[in-house]
Amino acid sequence: MYMFNKIISVPCMTLFKKEVKRFTSVFKQTIFTPVLSSFLYLFIFGYSLGKKISMDTQCTYLEFIIPGLIIMGIINNSYQNTASSVITSKFHGNIHDILVAPITYIEIVIGYTAGALVRGILVGFVTYLVSLVFTLIPVYSLTYIVLIGVITSITFAQIGIIAGIISQSFDQLSIVTNYILMPLTYLGGVFYSINILSPFFQKLTLFNPLFYMVDTFRYGFLGSSDINPVTGTIVSAVFCLILNLITIKLLKSGYRLRT
């Protein structure tokens, strides 16, 4: 309990509450907009076109893409929450107030990440509720769903912090979004199984860490996956840990934060 209180301090909780208040104050943009996008994906690709797409597994294409859309919502919103928060703080100059405040670098990461986690999981849950309009998707393992959902949200919250730190403008931030995050997401198996790919592209996909998150998360719903879910969980957790260490290292260095 003592160690917990040392890590989750008052300044850390204050930063967390600030992050939550920041995105909930514009919930129509941060919650409803991504959910509306998921609804359109479900209607166009899952419900309409999905009827004409046959799957090798026992599930329908609509059921197949629902977990992918849920985790895509978690990814995008976790990333956007921290990236926009850090770059905005840099733009207004108040990032220096956080750096000189009586708060450790680990606490800063926890505060930002926890706020992104709330937003990401909230969007993911509401997306799941919206999917019930189209079909009742089974839940095979709630443990994998929660575990991978949290790991994924934390991972992309770290990527958002890193992107916010290294970017010197909103244009540079959009480069990270459009040329790194988007390709990783769409080539990570959100809309397709890697079994339909040629052997070369199947092996290439295995170098995409996002694939392991998407595939293992889908396993939690459908009970089937392209890779062993234990392997997917381990790879996802290791990738998350590495990004956490990089994030803390960047904050300590003051790179593009103290000037």
Secondary structure, 3 states (H helix, E strand, C coil): CHHHHHHCCHHHHHHHHHHHHHHHCCHHHHHHHHHHHHHHHHHHHHHHHHHHCCCCCCCCHHHHHHHHHHHHHHHHHHHHHHHHHHHHHHHHCCHHHHHHCCCCHHHHHHHHHHHHHHHHHHHHHHHHHHHCCCCCCCCCCHHHHHHHHHHHHHHHHHHHHHHHHHCCCHHHHHHHHHHHHHHHHHCCCCCCCHHHCCHHHHHHHCCCHHHHHHHHHHHHHHCCCCCCHHHHHHHHHHHHHHHHHHHHHHHHHCCCCCC
